[in-house]
Amino acid sequence: MNKHDKRIPQTLPIQSATFSNPINAEIRRAAATGIYDIRGGGAKRKVPHFDDLLFLGASISRYPLEGYREKCDTRVTLGTRFAKKPIELDIPITIAGMSFGALSAQAKEALGRGASAAGTSTTTGDGGMTPEERGHSTKLVYQYLPSRYGMNPDDLRRADAIEVVVGQGAKPGGGGMLLGQKISDRVAEMRTLPKGIDQRSACRHPDWTGPDDLEIKILELREITGWQVPIYVKVGGTRPYYDTALAVKAGADVVVLDGMQGGTAATQDVFIEHVGLPILACIRPAVRALQDLGMHREVQLIVSGGIRTGADVAKALALGADAVAIGTAALIALGDNDPRWESEYQKLGTTTGAYDDWHEGRDPAGITTQDPELAARLDPVEAGRRLRNYLKVMTLEAQTIARACGHNHLHNLEPEDLCALTMEAAAMAQVPLAGTDWYPGKPGSGY
Ligand SMILES: Cc1cc2nc3c(=O)[nH]c(=O)nc-3n(C[C@H](O)[C@H](O)[C@H](O)COP(=O)(O)O)c2cc1C
């Protein structure tokens, strides 16, 4: 009998799960070019995330608050430990550090406008502070990065907080990239680099090799800024318990923890997809470190990496964070990957929702580019308004959930308000699997 005989019922051809079409395409691309894939954005693979958690609304054992009559406060103060002027925000959603260079000056201005209108802060990035973003940001956090590109002591003093970047969720242990096509005259001048030449940022601070040096660095920054402004320490999520504890020991006012779904402007795909922990797995160990040191709520925790909705915000806060930061979602609110540019995405060989060649600087939406004509497409006033609306909606969503759980402040959300849909999420978030009072690793449960 011949198995290809058409009279015999045929099985469908099966695509290998290991050697899938996308994997094979990447093997062929690598074989043809001999170069690794660089892209922007965060991890695209599915990993345990906030979607795997649900809230338990109030009923008899707890009672809910009335949406239109009872208040649910959203304010947060960051940097209460040492800074003379902590940052007071109306909402616990901040804009993450994204560099001028990666982003156009118009995009940076729009981020400042939108964040300020929503009563929150935005952050500089690798590449320094532009006058546009300082001018339009009521609260601006200045990043102090390993690369020191655009590092200017006068700008340090112009900032409302300093963020010492140790690492990023998209590439913990790695430095950034800015390809030559995005190094315009202005970017080159701000970074003191030659125009048009690919640049790789350092993966670690050149003048320190461990936590003791971080402590010295934080003291130095406090002296430059007269102990006025909070000092944050940002780390990529890999060993959240120890990294949080060491940041606190080194004197941080705020710890910023960025999970593997976190976006980047440009990094090797293999790095984005294979290094780091999902943010869901980072929050509870970081909170435990703060609790073990008696510093929970004294040193604030900002978390990021794939935050998209008010539900994500509420879940992050319920797990113990004080605030969240958003990068990718803010860019989408400005107009990134918008269907109105579909025909141009197609010319670039991609499609709406999949455009991630941010390093190439050919962004039709004018956001991740230094091309003057493309950048001029983004109206910072209109884009800022869109960001402000989006931040407002996320806040309203988080308040809706908090009230339904019976809380009059977003910070009163707690792990007891949550359950998990999967064993993985239950183990990582340390909240019970839906319909049980158990999660893997629960003390005393024998697992
Ligand atoms: C375009 C872009 C540029 C970025 N540039 C920086 C940077 O200069 N410094 C930094 O610490 N993080 C940078 N990040 C990471 C963000 O600060 C943040 O950690 C991340 O975007 C959070 O995850 P999310 O994008 O899922 O919200 C960048 C992210 C994007 C998307």
The ligand as an ORCA input file, in Angstrom:
! r2SCAN-3c Opt
* xyz 0 1
  C      11.624     53.667     22.178
  C      12.114     53.302     23.537
  C      13.269     53.898     24.021
  C      13.743     53.574     25.300
  N      14.864     54.211     25.788
  C      15.259     53.960     27.065
  C      16.327     54.691     27.642
  O      16.944     55.563     27.024
  N      16.664     54.408     28.924
  C      15.993     53.454     29.653
  O      16.313     53.251     30.822
  N      14.984     52.754     29.129
  C      14.590     52.995     27.861
  N      13.507     52.331     27.366
  C      12.760     51.387     28.230
  C      11.642     52.117     28.996
  O      12.186     53.055     29.876
  C      10.806     51.151     29.844
  O      11.653     50.439     30.708
  C       9.969     50.176     29.019
  O       9.539     50.782     27.830
  C       8.758     49.735     29.843
  O       8.045     48.725     29.184
  P       6.815     48.992     28.189
  O       7.403     49.547     26.954
  O       6.222     47.661     27.992
  O       5.887     49.955     28.832
  C      13.043     52.626     26.082
  C      11.873     52.039     25.581
  C      11.402     52.362     24.331
  C      10.132     51.722     23.847
*
